[in-house]
Amino acid sequence: MNNFLKSLLRALIGVAIMGTGIFIASRLIATKPTPPIGIPPKPVKSVSVMQLNAQAHMAETPVQGRVLARKKIEVFSEVNGRLLSRSKEFRQGVKFAEGEVLLAMDGAEQEMQVRAQRSGFLQLITSSLADIKIDYPKSFEAWSNYAGNFKVEQSLPAIPKAQSNQEEFFLSNRGILNQYYQIKSAEERLQKFTIRAPFSGEVSESLINAGALVRAGQKMGSFVNTGNFEIEAAISEAAAKYIKVNDEVQFTTSNGTVLSGVVLRKSQSIDPQTQTLKVFVEVNGDNLRDGAYLSGVIMSESPAESIEISADLLTPNNGVYVVENSKLKLLRPEIIHRSADQVLISTEGIPENTKFIAEPVANAYEGMDVNIVGE
């Protein structure tokens, strides 16, 4: 056998051995069982829940606004005159008690004119006494006493009442009634030379100095009450439904002081630009000042039983998640009141043992498997 045949025989033997190995390997692979394909388990989130009891809650409506004095007047002069100097000057920050003189103008000339009118009136009455005694004897004693007690320096007292129409005609024809009312008018004008405080407070603005000539209609300053303030605040129409007069309001000042107030009144018209209503709150405090800024909350009782939850638990579409059969379920209850951190929802249609999630769940969706912590 030559070398060629030897080489060919070796090659055929190698191919046969390789083919046999491949055949045996394929048979072994074919008989091996196929391992099952693994499906990753669904993640189950752990959540904490809470059961809430339905009851009447206090709805908290945030309010903020500028403090305004409930009693504030601008002081004007109704007469002409020179402003008199007084020991207690009408200056900004000076306090006055109710009835105390704020400003006084020189009315000496007016006073003398009024006294002259009173003197003429007394002369007119005394000259008429004889006729009154003859024609109206029942009224003589009253008019005689009136003339006897007459004081030119004092304000004119009320004249005796006429006993008949004829007597009243007599008084009118003699000019007694006309002069009486002219003098009373002059006395009223004389009182306007002195301006008194209509309430206790302090001067917030002073525009006049002692000795200056004052003209009728001239503004002389402003006067405010320092013990009674109110705040005008804007609230939404939804919140306004539950706010009532006399609802309690709690304010907090910039230094942390808590002040109490009450709702005085509520507007019924809506601002077309802001779509809000006005609410006016009374607040008092020793350190309050006209023009200060305060923020607080109105405490109003909800009109029906409700459940209070955190505003963070409310979904963008006004829903809230509960746990039912280890899955999340989305409820869309009626929202009674909403504030920045509080939501009151109606209990209608919600079972008493409903388990509300206590904290927001990331990427939550209805039907998500959850595991309640603590169960």
CORMOFEN-V494222 format. One record per residue. N is the residue number from 0. RES is the residue in one small letter. PHI is phi in radians with two decimals (NA if undefined). Layout:
n = [N,N]
res = [RES,RES]
phi = [PHI,PHI]
This chain:
n = [0,1,2,3,4,5,6,7,8,9,10,11,12,13,14,15,16,17,18,19,20,21,22,23,24,25,26,27,28,29,30,31,32,33,34,35,36,37,38,39,40,41,42,43,44,45,46,47,48,49,50,51,52,53,54,55,56,57,58,59,60,61,62,63,64,65,66,67,68,69,70,71,72,73,74,75,76,77,78,79,80,81,82,83,84,85,86,87,88,89,90,91,92,93,94,95,96,97,98,99,100,101,102,103,104,105,106,107,108,109,110,111,112,113,114,115,116,117,118,119,120,121,122,123,124,125,126,127,128,129,130,131,132,133,134,135,136,137,138,139,140,141,142,143,144,145,146,147,148,149,150,151,152,153,154,155,156,157,158,159,160,161,162,163,164,165,166,167,168,169,170,171,172,173,174,175,176,177,178,179,180,181,182,183,184,185,186,187,188,189,190,191,192,193,194,195,196,197,198,199,200,201,202,203,204,205,206,207,208,209,210,211,212,213,214,215,216,217,218,219,220,221,222,223,224,225,226,227,228,229,230,231,232,233,234,235,236,237,238,239,240,241,242,243,244,245,246,247,248,249,250,251,252,253,254,255,256,257,258,259,260,261,262,263,264,265,266,267,268,269,270,271,272,273,274,275,276,277,278,279,280,281,282,283,284,285,286,287,288,289,290,291,292,293,294,295,296,297,298,299,300,301,302,303,304,305,306,307,308,309,310,311,312,313,314,315,316,317,318,319,320,321,322,323,324,325,326,327,328,329,330,331,332,333,334,335,336,337,338,339,340,341,342,343,344,345,346,347,348,349,350,351,352,353,354,355,356,357,358,359,360,361,362,363,364,365,366,367,368,369,370,371,372,373,374]
res = [m,n,n,f,l,k,s,l,l,r,a,l,i,g,v,a,i,m,g,t,g,i,f,i,a,s,r,l,i,a,t,k,p,t,p,p,i,g,i,p,p,k,p,v,k,s,v,s,v,m,q,l,n,a,q,a,h,m,a,e,t,p,v,q,g,r,v,l,a,r,k,k,i,e,v,f,s,e,v,n,g,r,l,l,s,r,s,k,e,f,r,q,g,v,k,f,a,e,g,e,v,l,l,a,m,d,g,a,e,q,e,m,q,v,r,a,q,r,s,g,f,l,q,l,i,t,s,s,l,a,d,i,k,i,d,y,p,k,s,f,e,a,w,s,n,y,a,g,n,f,k,v,e,q,s,l,p,a,i,p,k,a,q,s,n,q,e,e,f,f,l,s,n,r,g,i,l,n,q,y,y,q,i,k,s,a,e,e,r,l,q,k,f,t,i,r,a,p,f,s,g,e,v,s,e,s,l,i,n,a,g,a,l,v,r,a,g,q,k,m,g,s,f,v,n,t,g,n,f,e,i,e,a,a,i,s,e,a,a,a,k,y,i,k,v,n,d,e,v,q,f,t,t,s,n,g,t,v,l,s,g,v,v,l,r,k,s,q,s,i,d,p,q,t,q,t,l,k,v,f,v,e,v,n,g,d,n,l,r,d,g,a,y,l,s,g,v,i,m,s,e,s,p,a,e,s,i,e,i,s,a,d,l,l,t,p,n,n,g,v,y,v,v,e,n,s,k,l,k,l,l,r,p,e,i,i,h,r,s,a,d,q,v,l,i,s,t,e,g,i,p,e,n,t,k,f,i,a,e,p,v,a,n,a,y,e,g,m,d,v,n,i,v,g,e]
phi = [NA,-1.41,-1.14,-1.08,-1.17,-1.08,-1.13,-1.14,-1.12,-1.10,-1.12,-1.12,-1.13,-1.11,-1.12,-1.13,-1.13,-1.12,-1.11,-1.11,-1.14,-1.14,-1.10,-1.13,-1.13,-1.15,-1.17,-1.15,-1.15,-1.16,-1.47,-1.36,-1.17,-1.38,-1.18,-1.16,-1.40,-1.33,-1.84,-1.08,-1.19,-1.17,-1.24,-1.99,-1.50,-1.60,-2.30,-1.82,-2.18,-2.55,-1.88,-1.87,-1.60,-1.26,-2.85,-1.38,-1.91,-1.60,-1.45,-1.79,-1.92,-1.21,-2.40,-2.72,3.13,-1.62,-1.32,-2.20,-1.18,-1.19,-2.03,-2.56,-2.22,-1.76,-1.59,-2.12,-1.58,-1.79,-2.38,-1.61,2.98,-1.62,-1.27,-1.42,-1.46,-2.28,-1.12,-1.83,-1.43,-1.47,-2.20,-1.02,1.63,-1.35,-1.67,-2.34,-1.50,-1.03,1.54,-1.31,-1.23,-1.47,-2.47,-2.38,-1.98,-1.19,-2.05,-1.08,-1.11,-1.12,-1.09,-1.15,-1.11,-1.16,-1.11,-1.12,-1.16,-1.12,-1.08,-1.13,-1.16,-1.10,-1.09,-1.14,-1.20,-1.13,-1.26,-1.74,-1.08,-1.08,-1.17,-1.13,-1.14,-1.38,-1.51,-2.37,-1.07,-1.17,-1.73,-1.09,-1.04,-1.11,-1.28,-1.16,-1.15,-1.06,-1.19,-1.21,-1.68,-1.21,-2.15,-1.11,-1.41,-1.89,-1.07,-1.19,-1.33,-1.15,-1.35,-1.04,-1.35,-1.14,-1.54,-2.73,-1.15,-1.08,-1.15,-1.14,-1.11,-1.06,-1.11,-1.24,-1.16,-1.33,1.48,-1.18,-1.14,-1.10,-1.18,-1.04,-1.25,-1.14,-1.17,-1.07,-1.15,-1.15,-1.15,-1.09,-1.15,-1.10,-1.13,-1.31,-1.31,-2.12,-1.89,-1.89,-1.23,-1.31,-2.78,-1.30,3.11,-2.47,-1.32,-1.74,-2.73,-2.23,-2.15,-2.45,-2.13,-1.05,1.61,-1.35,-1.46,-1.86,-1.88,-1.05,1.60,-1.41,-1.39,-1.96,2.69,-2.32,-2.38,-2.22,-1.44,-1.77,-2.10,-2.52,-2.24,-2.46,-2.17,-1.74,-2.25,-1.79,-2.29,-1.28,-1.12,-1.12,-1.23,-1.15,-1.07,-1.83,-1.51,-2.15,-1.07,1.38,-1.08,-1.30,-2.27,-2.04,-1.95,-2.20,-1.39,-1.13,-1.67,1.61,-1.25,-1.68,-2.07,-1.79,-2.59,-2.40,-1.30,-1.52,-2.78,-2.41,-1.26,-1.82,-1.78,-1.78,-1.19,-1.13,-1.49,-1.73,0.98,-2.20,-1.97,-1.68,-2.23,-2.02,-2.10,-1.52,-2.52,-2.22,-3.06,-1.12,-1.73,-1.31,-2.34,-1.05,1.75,-1.19,-2.08,-2.31,-2.32,-2.95,-2.37,-1.62,-1.71,-2.10,-1.37,-1.14,-1.27,-2.58,-1.11,-2.58,-2.09,-1.77,-2.26,-1.25,-1.12,-1.16,-1.46,-1.47,-1.35,-1.01,-1.71,1.09,-1.92,-2.50,-1.57,-2.24,-1.81,-2.44,0.98,1.06,-2.31,-1.39,-2.23,-1.70,-1.84,-2.16,-1.37,-1.36,-1.56,-1.47,-2.66,-2.44,-2.25,-1.09,-2.26,-2.46,-2.33,-1.85,-2.06,-1.22,-1.52,-1.09,1.43,-1.89,-1.06,-1.12,-1.64,-1.10,-1.74,-1.51,-1.17,-1.55,-2.41,-1.06,-1.84,-1.15,0.97,-1.24,-2.62,-1.17,1.68,-1.13,-1.29,-2.37,-2.10,-1.35,-1.18,1.70,-1.92]
